Amino acid sequence: MLCILSATERKARGPVSVVILTRNSARTLRQCLDGLEASRMKPAEVLVVDGGSTDETLNIVREHSSSLNMRVLYDGGRGLGYARDVGWRGTLASSGYVAMVDSDVVVDPGFFGSAIRIMDEDRGLGALAGKLKSECEERGLTAKFQVRNLSMHLHMKDSPYPVQVPSVHTAFTVFRRRALEEVGGFSSSYRLAKEDSYISFRLRERGYRLSLLNVYARHLETGRRFWRVNFRYGRSYAVIARDFPGQAPLWTVKNVVYVAAVFLPFLQPFVMARYFRRYLKEAGLPASESLEMASMEAVRQGLRSSGMLYQFLKGGVD
């Protein structure tokens, strides 16, 4: 699917190509694309890499094809790493920057312009990401946790550019095309998660720096993702540890305790107590909410530990 723009329209657009991965993303995709339309720096093109959607996803893409220069590619269900690689390699070679934008993210109108101005001046930056502000219309503890968990609190406190970070997410991040070319792009080994850690580690090995901006995007979360996503993250821990044992060691003391707690329930209170203290001190939540969040952290760590152990027993190969 291709929207042909005039030469004048192409010239007015910025030096960034946007890649969006979809698979039955109708719940959020319209808002995501509306956000790109509202951007003060219009993308040169938007590539949608679809994993076999059976809902209204592709119809929503068609609705926006008159205002966004869009193409649809297909990943054959081969996973996140492969899909991201198909996406950026399919973008315009003349685009100096490639932005990964998740289909459940609504970017800030000024993000692309701000990120690219900095990266034009600082050639040592390989990637520059924004910060995610999660929101969820659902009720229930899993939905609340998706929005209020400790990782989100700490994410908000991360220092922005020029401070470096060890890794960037791929939810809404601008990558330097040349940097992606130099490191060989994303790896198809990362089917479920951690493709962001892989590309971050590879960029840093190549000498590029990574950073964040205090520019926020809406992350349209859902509590239903809690169970599936955390087990998949755990599986991906084993894969990243195989490839980068020094940067992402698997059998740390913390991981050993969390895995043991899956089989030894008497350890669960220790996991909860650790997170309870962290929510009180680092997130500043009241005791009642800290206890709620700590209980969910124990469940999340159990899911991730189970996934990690499952993948480890497979030899770290998906």
C-alpha positions as a Python dict, from the first residue, in 0.01 Angstrom:
ca = {
    (1, 'M'): (0, 0, 0),
    (2, 'L'): (156, 329, -106),
    (3, 'C'): (40, 687, -96),
    (4, 'I'): (211, 889, -369),
    (5, 'L'): (295, 1240, -254),
    (6, 'S'): (392, 1533, -470),
    (7, 'A'): (751, 1657, -478),
    (8, 'T'): (646, 1964, -277),
    (9, 'E'): (484, 1748, -7),
    (10, 'R'): (791, 1524, 17),
    (11, 'K'): (1022, 1823, 53),
    (12, 'A'): (809, 1959, 340),
    (13, 'R'): (852, 1640, 537),
    (14, 'G'): (1135, 1570, 779),
    (15, 'P'): (1439, 1345, 744),
    (16, 'V'): (1284, 1065, 949),
    (17, 'S'): (1112, 743, 846),
    (18, 'V'): (878, 583, 1100),
    (19, 'V'): (842, 207, 1152),
    (20, 'I'): (536, 68, 1332),
    (21, 'L'): (490, -300, 1414),
    (22, 'T'): (132, -426, 1419),
    (23, 'R'): (-60, -740, 1486),
    (24, 'N'): (-427, -694, 1565),
    (25, 'S'): (-352, -340, 1682),
    (26, 'A'): (-691, -183, 1608),
    (27, 'R'): (-741, -91, 1976),
    (28, 'T'): (-471, 178, 1960),
    (29, 'L'): (-346, 221, 1603),
    (30, 'R'): (-583, 499, 1502),
    (31, 'Q'): (-463, 716, 1792),
    (32, 'C'): (-102, 630, 1709),
    (33, 'L'): (-140, 740, 1347),
    (34, 'D'): (-338, 1050, 1447),
    (35, 'G'): (-37, 1142, 1663),
    (36, 'L'): (197, 1112, 1365),
    (37, 'E'): (-34, 1329, 1157),
    (38, 'A'): (-21, 1595, 1430),
    (39, 'S'): (360, 1591, 1448),
    (40, 'R'): (521, 1926, 1375),
    (41, 'M'): (788, 1741, 1176),
    (42, 'K'): (601, 1516, 935),
    (43, 'P'): (765, 1178, 872),
    (44, 'A'): (901, 1123, 522),
    (45, 'E'): (714, 792, 528),
    (46, 'V'): (550, 546, 764),
    (47, 'L'): (618, 174, 723),
    (48, 'V'): (375, -59, 893),
    (49, 'V'): (517, -408, 944),
    (50, 'D'): (223, -639, 1003),
    (51, 'G'): (236, -979, 1168),
    (52, 'G'): (-85, -1116, 1020),
    (53, 'S'): (-362, -897, 1159),
    (54, 'T'): (-717, -1028, 1138),
    (55, 'D'): (-894, -729, 1293),
    (56, 'E'): (-940, -375, 1155),
    (57, 'T'): (-568, -288, 1169),
    (58, 'L'): (-509, -266, 794),
    (59, 'N'): (-834, -79, 736),
    (60, 'I'): (-715, 185, 983),
    (61, 'V'): (-390, 208, 787),
    (62, 'R'): (-592, 271, 469),
    (63, 'E'): (-785, 550, 641),
    (64, 'H'): (-459, 737, 704),
    (65, 'S'): (-291, 669, 369),
    (66, 'S'): (-410, 999, 222),
    (67, 'S'): (-228, 1205, 484),
    (68, 'L'): (73, 986, 565),
    (69, 'N'): (306, 837, 304),
    (70, 'M'): (244, 476, 408),
    (71, 'R'): (354, 133, 304),
    (72, 'V'): (270, -206, 452),
    (73, 'L'): (524, -487, 480),
    (74, 'Y'): (476, -829, 632),
    (75, 'D'): (699, -1018, 875),
    (76, 'G'): (546, -1363, 835),
    (77, 'G'): (500, -1395, 1210),
    (78, 'R'): (875, -1423, 1269),
    (79, 'G'): (886, -1201, 1575),
    (80, 'L'): (984, -854, 1693),
    (81, 'G'): (1353, -851, 1604),
    (82, 'Y'): (1290, -971, 1250),
    (83, 'A'): (999, -728, 1204),
    (84, 'R'): (1200, -426, 1320),
    (85, 'D'): (1481, -524, 1086),
    (86, 'V'): (1243, -561, 791),
    (87, 'G'): (1100, -221, 878),
    (88, 'W'): (1410, -6, 895),
    (89, 'R'): (1573, -177, 596),
    (90, 'G'): (1262, -102, 391),
    (91, 'T'): (1264, 271, 465),
    (92, 'L'): (1385, 542, 228),
    (93, 'A'): (1764, 535, 198),
    (94, 'S'): (1761, 915, 193),
    (95, 'S'): (1613, 929, 542),
    (96, 'G'): (1901, 992, 778),
    (97, 'Y'): (1695, 878, 1077),
    (98, 'V'): (1461, 588, 1152),
    (99, 'A'): (1206, 615, 1432),
    (100, 'M'): (1057, 308, 1595),
    (101, 'V'): (707, 388, 1722),
    (102, 'D'): (492, 123, 1888),
    (103, 'S'): (133, 93, 1775),
    (104, 'D'): (6, 172, 2128),
    (105, 'V'): (208, 494, 2161),
    (106, 'V'): (94, 849, 2076),
    (107, 'V'): (403, 1064, 2017),
    (108, 'D'): (441, 1423, 2132),
    (109, 'P'): (407, 1664, 1835),
    (110, 'G'): (752, 1810, 1896),
    (111, 'F'): (944, 1489, 1959),
    (112, 'F'): (1089, 1421, 1614),
    (113, 'G'): (1203, 1778, 1566),
    (114, 'S'): (1367, 1799, 1909),
    (115, 'A'): (1541, 1463, 1875),
    (116, 'I'): (1674, 1526, 1526),
    (117, 'R'): (1805, 1874, 1608),
    (118, 'I'): (2015, 1724, 1888),
    (119, 'M'): (2132, 1428, 1679),
    (120, 'D'): (2229, 1655, 1391),
    (121, 'E'): (2458, 1844, 1628),
    (122, 'D'): (2585, 1544, 1825),
    (123, 'R'): (2706, 1283, 1577),
    (124, 'G'): (2808, 1047, 1856),
    (125, 'L'): (2447, 975, 1947),
    (126, 'G'): (2322, 648, 1806),
    (127, 'A'): (1969, 677, 1942),
    (128, 'L'): (1755, 922, 2135),
    (129, 'A'): (1435, 808, 2305),
    (130, 'G'): (1148, 984, 2474),
    (131, 'K'): (971, 887, 2795),
    (132, 'L'): (649, 689, 2820),
    (133, 'K'): (357, 806, 3030),
    (134, 'S'): (130, 504, 3061),
    (135, 'E'): (-247, 530, 3085),
    (136, 'C'): (-514, 263, 3104),
    (137, 'E'): (-892, 289, 3084),
    (138, 'E'): (-948, -48, 3249),
    (139, 'R'): (-998, -109, 3619),
    (140, 'G'): (-840, -372, 3836),
    (141, 'L'): (-504, -435, 3994),
    (142, 'T'): (-322, -551, 3682),
    (143, 'A'): (-434, -239, 3494),
    (144, 'K'): (-324, -18, 3783),
    (145, 'F'): (10, -195, 3798),
    (146, 'Q'): (75, -138, 3428),
    (147, 'V'): (52, 236, 3491),
    (148, 'R'): (198, 269, 3842),
    (149, 'N'): (471, 7, 3863),
    (150, 'L'): (818, 89, 3993),
    (151, 'S'): (979, 74, 3651),
    (152, 'M'): (754, 355, 3532),
    (153, 'H'): (837, 570, 3835),
    (154, 'L'): (1209, 520, 3780),
    (155, 'H'): (1172, 580, 3406),
    (156, 'M'): (1029, 925, 3477),
    (157, 'K'): (1329, 1008, 3698),
    (158, 'D'): (1594, 911, 3440),
    (159, 'S'): (1819, 1205, 3359),
    (160, 'P'): (1784, 1342, 3004),
    (161, 'Y'): (2044, 1424, 2738),
    (162, 'P'): (2339, 1476, 2758),
    (163, 'V'): (2340, 1207, 3029),
    (164, 'Q'): (2393, 861, 2879),
    (165, 'V'): (2174, 558, 2948),
    (166, 'P'): (2280, 192, 2910),
    (167, 'S'): (1990, 111, 2679),
    (168, 'V'): (1688, 265, 2509),
    (169, 'H'): (1345, 122, 2447),
    (170, 'T'): (1193, 93, 2099),
    (171, 'A'): (850, 234, 2189),
    (172, 'F'): (928, 577, 2044),
    (173, 'T'): (1294, 625, 1968),
    (174, 'V'): (1487, 789, 1685),
    (175, 'F'): (1785, 587, 1555),
    (176, 'R'): (2064, 712, 1334),
    (177, 'R'): (2037, 512, 1012),
    (178, 'R'): (2413, 495, 966),
    (179, 'A'): (2449, 350, 1315),
    (180, 'L'): (2194, 76, 1242),
    (181, 'E'): (2382, -6, 922),
    (182, 'E'): (2715, -27, 1102),
    (183, 'V'): (2591, -274, 1365),
    (184, 'G'): (2395, -488, 1118),
    (185, 'G'): (2050, -395, 1247),
    (186, 'F'): (1826, -599, 1475),
    (187, 'S'): (1854, -973, 1537),
    (188, 'S'): (1581, -1220, 1448),
    (189, 'S'): (1676, -1419, 1760),
    (190, 'Y'): (1466, -1180, 1965),
    (191, 'R'): (1118, -1290, 1876),
    (192, 'L'): (936, -1196, 2196),
    (193, 'A'): (1119, -906, 2364),
    (194, 'K'): (1460, -757, 2443),
    (195, 'E'): (1529, -660, 2082),
    (196, 'D'): (1570, -310, 2226),
    (197, 'S'): (1845, -428, 2463),
    (198, 'Y'): (2017, -611, 2179),
    (199, 'I'): (2035, -307, 1951),
    (200, 'S'): (2135, -83, 2244),
    (201, 'F'): (2426, -308, 2341),
    (202, 'R'): (2540, -335, 1980),
    (203, 'L'): (2534, 43, 1934),
    (204, 'R'): (2733, 96, 2252),
    (205, 'E'): (2989, -165, 2144),
    (206, 'R'): (3031, 36, 1824),
    (207, 'G'): (3103, 349, 2029),
    (208, 'Y'): (2769, 525, 1998),
    (209, 'R'): (2603, 692, 2294),
    (210, 'L'): (2236, 657, 2392),
    (211, 'S'): (2021, 911, 2570),
    (212, 'L'): (1669, 1021, 2662),
    (213, 'L'): (1466, 1337, 2625),
    (214, 'N'): (1216, 1472, 2875),
    (215, 'V'): (952, 1451, 2602),
    (216, 'Y'): (657, 1232, 2691),
    (217, 'A'): (434, 1006, 2484),
    (218, 'R'): (104, 852, 2581),
    (219, 'H'): (135, 476, 2623),
    (220, 'L'): (-211, 321, 2581),
    (221, 'E'): (-173, 28, 2816),
    (222, 'T'): (-403, -263, 2898),
    (223, 'G'): (-404, -487, 3203),
    (224, 'R'): (-467, -788, 2982),
    (225, 'R'): (-105, -778, 2863),
    (226, 'F'): (35, -832, 3211),
    (227, 'W'): (47, -1212, 3212),
    (228, 'R'): (162, -1279, 2858),
    (229, 'V'): (414, -998, 2830),
    (230, 'N'): (597, -1074, 3153),
    (231, 'F'): (641, -1442, 3074),
    (232, 'R'): (780, -1343, 2733),
    (233, 'Y'): (1017, -1092, 2891),
    (234, 'G'): (1149, -1367, 3115),
    (235, 'R'): (1211, -1591, 2816),
    (236, 'S'): (1405, -1311, 2647),
    (237, 'Y'): (1631, -1268, 2951),
    (238, 'A'): (1787, -1603, 2869),
    (239, 'V'): (1844, -1500, 2507),
    (240, 'I'): (2009, -1166, 2587),
    (241, 'A'): (2225, -1330, 2855),
    (242, 'R'): (2347, -1580, 2597),
    (243, 'D'): (2453, -1302, 2359),
    (244, 'F'): (2577, -1049, 2616),
    (245, 'P'): (2680, -1238, 2931),
    (246, 'G'): (2882, -944, 3060),
    (247, 'Q'): (2611, -682, 3018),
    (248, 'A'): (2307, -895, 3101),
    (249, 'P'): (2421, -1178, 3331),
    (250, 'L'): (2155, -1439, 3396),
    (251, 'W'): (2243, -1596, 3729),
    (252, 'T'): (2278, -1293, 3952),
    (253, 'V'): (2194, -1328, 4321),
    (254, 'K'): (1865, -1147, 4261),
    (255, 'N'): (1765, -1376, 3974),
    (256, 'V'): (1857, -1688, 4171),
    (257, 'V'): (1637, -1574, 4461),
    (258, 'Y'): (1348, -1490, 4229),
    (259, 'V'): (1369, -1828, 4055),
    (260, 'A'): (1391, -2004, 4392),
    (261, 'A'): (1081, -1817, 4509),
    (262, 'V'): (882, -1981, 4227),
    (263, 'F'): (943, -2319, 4392),
    (264, 'L'): (979, -2210, 4755),
    (265, 'P'): (674, -2004, 4854),
    (266, 'F'): (827, -1905, 5190),
    (267, 'L'): (1061, -1674, 4993),
    (268, 'Q'): (772, -1472, 4849),
    (269, 'P'): (739, -1247, 5157),
    (270, 'F'): (1105, -1149, 5118),
    (271, 'V'): (1046, -1051, 4755),
    (272, 'M'): (739, -850, 4856),
    (273, 'A'): (923, -682, 5146),
    (274, 'R'): (1204, -571, 4916),
    (275, 'Y'): (963, -410, 4673),
    (276, 'F'): (747, -265, 4949),
    (277, 'R'): (1048, -70, 5077),
    (278, 'R'): (1137, 44, 4726),
    (279, 'Y'): (786, 170, 4652),
    (280, 'L'): (782, 364, 4979),
    (281, 'K'): (1127, 515, 4928),
    (282, 'E'): (1179, 544, 4552),
    (283, 'A'): (823, 591, 4429),
    (284, 'G'): (690, 776, 4732),
    (285, 'L'): (363, 583, 4737),
    (286, 'P'): (156, 549, 5055),
    (287, 'A'): (190, 221, 5247),
    (288, 'S'): (-142, 74, 5128),
    (289, 'E'): (-61, 131, 4760),
    (290, 'S'): (299, 22, 4809),
    (291, 'L'): (170, -308, 4946),
    (292, 'E'): (-58, -353, 4644),
    (293, 'M'): (223, -280, 4400),
    (294, 'A'): (470, -501, 4589),
    (295, 'S'): (230, -795, 4571),
    (296, 'M'): (201, -747, 4195),
    (297, 'E'): (580, -721, 4165),
    (298, 'A'): (608, -1061, 4331),
    (299, 'V'): (366, -1204, 4074),
    (300, 'R'): (550, -1032, 3788),
    (301, 'Q'): (886, -1160, 3903),
    (302, 'G'): (739, -1509, 3931),
    (303, 'L'): (617, -1489, 3571),
    (304, 'R'): (950, -1357, 3445),
    (305, 'S'): (1149, -1610, 3642),
    (306, 'S'): (935, -1892, 3506),
    (307, 'G'): (986, -1766, 3152),
    (308, 'M'): (1360, -1727, 3207),
    (309, 'L'): (1391, -2079, 3343),
    (310, 'Y'): (1181, -2219, 3059),
    (311, 'Q'): (1401, -2053, 2799),
    (312, 'F'): (1722, -2147, 2978),
    (313, 'L'): (1622, -2515, 2972),
    (314, 'K'): (1574, -2476, 2595),
    (315, 'G'): (1934, -2360, 2569),
    (316, 'G'): (1845, -1995, 2530),
    (317, 'V'): (1729, -2056, 2173),
    (318, 'D'): (1378, -1955, 2070),
}
